[in-house]
Every structure is written in structure tokens, then in C-alpha cells.
Amino acid sequence: MSVRYFETYDCGQVGRSLEKLHEDVVRFKGRIEITRNGCDDCCILISKAELDSLEQALAILSDTDGVKQMSGQIAQLAASIAAPAGV
């Protein structure tokens, strides 16, 4: 089975190739959507590193004071870059 990242696979395909899918998802930070015939539910296989990054991003975005501070810092940086030298 040739693995494509950000693709959908049926449980039967995943069961036969789980070790290979695990190796490739961890190595290439891919995401595999896993479905099952006769069921509308699905799950996603992602690497632990990608999950940690997503959770960190959510934590940052959910901290409104942190977002305001970060936005202010970005605005100051952008203003300092846009200002002519020596002004």
C-alpha cells in the first residue's frame, strides 16, 4: 500500500498496514483519516509531535491576554521595520 498523506483509508486498509502508516505519519507529519463502511464517524491518525503543536497553538489562541500581547508585539515590530532609517 502506497501511503499518501492527508488521505482517507478504510479500517481494513489501515489494519493491514498500521505499522507502515505509523512510521510514515511520524516521519512526514502526515494525517490519515480512517473511515469504516456503514459508519459516518471517522478518526484521524496524526503524530504526537503534530498533536502537541496543535494543542500549543490552541492554548495560545485561547489565552486572550496572551493573544493581545502577541498582537501588540507584532504590530510594534512591523512599525519598526516600516519606519525609515534615522527617523
N, C-alpha and C positions, 0 to 999 in steps of 0.2 A: 504494500500500500504506500503510495507516494503521498507524503503529508504536505498539505497546503495550509498556510496559517490564516487565521480568521475565516475558517471554513466550517461547514456543518457536517457532522458524521452521525450515522445511526449507531445505537448501542452495540449492535452486532459487529460493526466495523471496529469500534473502539475496543471492545473486548478482545478481539484477536490481535490488536496492535497497541495495547496500552503502554507497554514498556517503550516502544519506539515513539509514540506520541508524547509521553512524559519527557523523554530525552530531548526531543525537538522543541517542545514548548519551553522547557527550561533554557535551552541553549539560545533560541531565537526570539524569546519573549512573545511567542505567538499565542493565539487564543483559538480554542476549538469548542464549537457549540455542539453539544451532544443531545440528540433527539431520540425518540422512541416511537415506533409505529403505533398508531392508535392513541397517542397521548399528546396533548398540546403543550405540556410542560417540557422545559429543557434546562440544561445546566451548562456551565462554561468551565473548561479546563484552562487555567492560567498558571503561570509560575508564581511561586511565593514572593519573589522579588517584585513582580508586577503588582501583586495584591498589596504588598507593603507600600509601594509607591502610590497606588490609588487611595489607600487609607490615609496616607500622609497628606495627599492633596485635599481629600475631603476634610480632614482635620483643620488644615489651613483655611480652606474656604468657609468652614462653618464658624470659625473664630472671627466674628465681625470686627472686633477691635484690631486684631492682627491684620485683617484684610485692609482696613482703613490705614493702618500704619504702613503696610507694604505699598499701598497705592500712593501714599504721600511720598515715600522714599523714591518710588519710580518717577513720580512727577518732578521731584527735585532733581533727580539725575537727568531726566530728559531736558529740563530747563537749563541745567548747567552745560549740557552738551550743545544745546541750540544757541546759547549766548555767544556773541562774538568774542574772540580773544582780546584781553586787555580792557574789557568794559566793566 
